[in-house]
């Protein structure tokens, strides 16, 4: 039995200790009290920041891309998360001799005489001559100019665009012109280096025509010099600190980081015939689609069932982010009213994911205090007084209480996903999510993340400590004009563009109305379904986090390429990209349910170690 | 008593054919494999399968040609056909569906998804038979 109490009376009721749920009837509807529901009981403690060591990403065989780390205080964590997101196997080391075992070496973040010994520089200079591939990030000195084929390095913080000169795969202007800074915010720009007098035509140039990425073929080997700090750029996107140089907020194609990672992946694949890439989409599909709904208006919950029915009829499941609003405030009436649990359970019964969309849905969420981790329903009372004024809200209160209510009212053992109101983040959100127990966040947009792939979050959206929480940014939303129903062709086109990278299309539709939004969703599902995998955020998040832990190593054993995979968590539908001229070795057992088509290897399920053998066609 | 449905797999890639056979037999169906279009057509006429899983790219007589033949003959036109196509060949999908294919999947595919699709085709066939 649930009761609605006026706000002031509730305080009195609680103060005098009358049990919640006592039979009290009032005419006003300022707060919703559910009988016997009080919690959560366990306090939340945010752990102190603990720097992630680069050694976590060490080890592995020589088939991986070696990252020779020349400055452990650099943005290497961004690079590591970018490579994980792109599915490129890598191993970080600070030992140049260890790096030399690998066919492809990326020296990061810089090559200079001050960070590498003369012996190391000499040895690295010999890599391309010996048939290997050397990629230098910020080649500042060390006498390797002749190896990379340039005369001088010219630093600047006033370069804001990259132009990719050489790639047949790039077709959209947004893939060819990449923003790397905002001219109006010079102080926040990432430092760049240009390479003068490159021996061969550059792969990429800056807007002033100077060379940003150069390469040189030396015998059977290659040398590449990058003038940008890829790790720092990745962190700009992943930490939502792009400082205004994203070309759009949402609903558009912004593949800036994806293009750069693809370029790196192409270099790796070209250089090492053992290269195996983990695709970002389950079941060998081209695109992962997560349909999500924000329930933050009183009518939205009722409408949600109609959306869910349509989704079920199309054989898909969606994620419903529920604002667990039990207080009447400036924003709206109570959403989590006495009818809400029935509707939530119906959504759950239809296979939909229930996730948290905060309690207050406040525009002030970014400046909420973190809280003490003891916030409980019904005592936690975030009250939106007006647009940008909210009383008594805390970050932990929003996360704890909303999660607790959904779990308690629907018997869901664990709510895994969160999205803040208005896609407004607190800088303490990642560590707060981890502390409360969320695993998946969908809190920012793909356009401001500069990537259409998920990525791992860092403590404080900063540079030193990773967390077991992944971000799945929003691709398409429904509140910016023109109305969603008028944007179907653009949305399908965007989905097709992202599918070329094997990325995520996270669709956000508020269920406040049916009509054109429901029609849009139906049309979108039908159009992209042939090439897309569909699932909830929880489905994709579980798959993504399992993929994130997969280790890949490969070795030629005579004419046979032996690929060893290790998946600490079971994962179904993992897809590998290998050289298209490889096929399963018929002399060895083929993993049950596996197929290979045009260089795409679909593995039905892996749990633990798996060896797959290939031979050339 | 209901007879066990027979599924004919016309697929020239032995790995994929074995995979489909293994999955469908675990689901309780009888299966037959043909590795060429000509053999496939012969088998369809011999065993009258409930469902044909048809690779679009076969040596000799290709999948679309087989489909056209099946759908033009009185004895075989009602047999459900699930086409398997390479992911880049969208025109094959369109052609296949317009020629009467009942469903299609792109390769590679998850065996469980294939299993669900086959079940749906059989259920639709059953409903059709009851009407």
Interface residues (C-beta under 8 A of the other chain):
Chain A: X283 X284 X286 X530 X531 X572 X573 X575 X584 X590 X592 X593 X594 X595 X596 X597 X598 X600 X601 X602 X604
Chain B: X15 X16 X19 X22 X23 X86 X87 X88 X90 X93 X106 X107 X108 X109 X110 X111 X112 X113
